[in-house]
């Protein structure tokens, strides 16, 4: 396995990304009623964005990989969109697109209203299988193999980070 090249994102850079993303959303024609953080990586940015936009925050967790755990919450989110509420789903990175694809698939299965839903990330892989509505930084995973370490991940040991990277070797090769 190729050793990951860790790119530590500093707290100030993280804050600047959240501020830029919040500005983009606030200045646009579409305004969310809720920011929805995707666990784990989207939770911290969602808290900050919720504060910045002055809208409530909800959360869902896909990262724990507990079968069916997020399903009930996704049904509730789909129902909210049908009631006219606008949801901004926020994650740290759109890398392979698997998380966003799974969320969209489950929300569509419960007949969510697409116009009331947007996806945002801090970093967007332009060759991902899924597209997002808002992003701060774009990368191309065919050439950019950095393993981004966000401030909330920086407390992990190198061994833990290497283990996480080893779970998705296609991002490193």
LINUR-V955724 format. One record per backbone hydrogen bond with DSSP energy under -0.5 kcal/mol. NH is the residue of the N-H (numbers start at 0). CO is the residue of the C=O. If there is no record, write none. Layout:
nh=<NH | NH>
co=<CO | CO>
This chain:
nh=<5 | 6 | 7 | 8 | 9 | 13 | 14 | 15 | 16 | 17 | 18 | 19 | 20 | 21 | 22 | 23 | 24 | 25 | 26 | 27 | 27 | 30 | 32 | 33 | 34 | 35 | 36 | 36 | 37 | 38 | 38 | 41 | 42 | 42 | 43 | 44 | 45 | 46 | 47 | 48 | 49 | 50 | 51 | 52 | 53 | 54 | 55 | 57 | 59 | 61 | 61 | 62 | 64 | 66 | 68 | 71 | 73 | 74 | 75 | 76 | 77 | 78 | 79 | 80 | 81 | 82 | 83 | 84 | 86 | 87 | 88 | 88 | 89 | 89 | 90 | 93 | 94 | 100 | 101 | 102 | 103 | 104 | 105 | 106 | 107 | 108 | 109 | 109 | 110 | 111 | 113 | 115 | 116 | 117 | 119 | 120 | 121 | 121 | 122 | 123 | 124 | 125 | 125 | 127 | 128 | 132 | 133 | 135 | 135 | 136 | 138 | 140 | 142 | 143 | 144 | 146 | 147 | 148 | 149 | 152 | 153 | 155 | 160 | 161 | 162 | 163 | 164 | 165 | 166 | 166 | 167 | 168 | 170 | 171 | 172>
co=<3 | 146 | 5 | 148 | 7 | 9 | 10 | 11 | 12 | 13 | 14 | 15 | 16 | 17 | 18 | 19 | 20 | 21 | 22 | 23 | 24 | 28 | 85 | 85 | 55 | 87 | 34 | 57 | 89 | 36 | 59 | 37 | 37 | 39 | 39 | 40 | 41 | 42 | 43 | 44 | 45 | 46 | 47 | 48 | 49 | 49 | 32 | 34 | 36 | 38 | 59 | 38 | 61 | 64 | 65 | 67 | 69 | 70 | 71 | 72 | 73 | 74 | 75 | 76 | 77 | 78 | 80 | 79 | 115 | 33 | 86 | 117 | 35 | 87 | 119 | 122 | 92 | 96 | 97 | 98 | 99 | 100 | 101 | 102 | 103 | 104 | 105 | 106 | 107 | 106 | 111 | 112 | 113 | 86 | 88 | 133 | 90 | 91 | 91 | 136 | 93 | 123 | 138 | 124 | 95 | 118 | 118 | 120 | 121 | 121 | 123 | 138 | 139 | 139 | 142 | 4 | 145 | 6 | 147 | 149 | 149 | 152 | 156 | 157 | 158 | 159 | 160 | 161 | 162 | 163 | 164 | 165 | 167 | 168 | 168>
